[in-house]
Amino acid sequence: MVSVAYLLRKGFSEIKEGINTIVGLDDAMIELKKVTTETSDNYNDLYNSINKVAKELGTTTEEAINSVSSFSQMGYSLKEAKELARNASILATISPEMTVEQSTDAMVSIIKAYGI
């Protein structure tokens, strides 16, 4: 038998997790807006397409947006950065024990090393 206290604790835990997810996404979008100069419509389109890619590849939207920010900081356009972030997510998916952040860092290092 499940107690009421357990159900309340579980409910509050889920609410807290949801709030943390929203805050994380908001922070990621703020960071992206710091390194790019796009319109609100472009950011909305990017968010929707990145969310779709993240779901397809089994990563989080927050990780994908942070990846886009990393590539945008290197001077890539939003479209190019989105494609590079997609590739970083694929690399993380096929590489055991590698996160999207680690795959992004690896790709950034490779790009810098070879002057791409």
N, C-alpha and C positions, 0 to 999 in steps of 0.2 A: 504494500500500500504506500502510495506517495503522499508525503506530508505537504501541507499548505506552505510551510516555511521553505521547503525545497523548491516548490513551484514558483514562489515569489523570488527566491534567490536566482533561479534559472532565468526567470523573466527579466530581472534587472541586469543580469549578466548579458543577455542578448541585446538589450537596449543599449548598454554601455558599448558593446562591440560594434553595433550599428553606428553609434555616434562617433566612435574612433575611426571607423571606415570613412565616414563623411568628412571628418576633419582632415584625414590623410589625403583624400582626393582634392579637397579644397587647397591644402598646402601645396600639393603637386601642381595644380593649375596656377596658383599664384607664382610659383617658381618659374613655370613655363612663360607666364606673361612678363616676367622680369627680363627674360632673355630674348623675347620676340616682340614684334610690333605688328599684330594682326587685329582684325576686326572681331567683334563679339561673335558674329556669324561664323567666321573661320574657326574660332575656338570651340564653338558648339559643334560644328561639323567634325573637327578633329576629335573632340571628346567622344562623340558617337561612333566614329570609325575606329578609334583606339579601343573603345569598350568592346566592340565587336571582335576585333583582332585578339584582344586579351582573352575573351571567352573561347574563341576558336583554338587558341594555343595553350590554354590552361594556366595563364598568368593572371595577375591582378591588373586592373586598370591603372591603379596608382603606380605600379612598377613600370608599366608601359609609358605613362605620361612622364615619369622621371627620366626614362630612357630618351624620349623625344627631347626633353630639356637638355640632356647631356650633348646630344648631337647638334641641337640648335646653338649651344654655346660655342661650338666649333665653327659656326658660320654657315651651316647648312640651312636651306630654306625649310619651312614647315613641312612641305611635301616630302622633301628628301629625308628630313629627320624622322618623319613618320615611317618611311620605308626602311630606314636603317634600324629604327626601334623594332619594327616587325621582324627584321632579320636577327636582331639581338634576342628577341623572344623565341624565335625558332632555335637559335643556338642554345639557349638555356633549356629548351624543351628536349632537345636531343642529347644534351650533355649531362651525364649523371652528376648530381651534387653541385650543379652550377645554377646560380640564381640569375635573374634578369640583370640585376645590377652588376654582377661579375662579368656576364657576357657583354654588357654594354662597355664596361671598363676595358675588357679585352679588345673589343672592336675599335674603341677610341685609340688604344695603344698601337694597334696594327695600322690604323689610318695615319696616325702621326709618324710612325716609324717608316712607312713607305711613301709618305707625302702624297697620299691620295686626296 
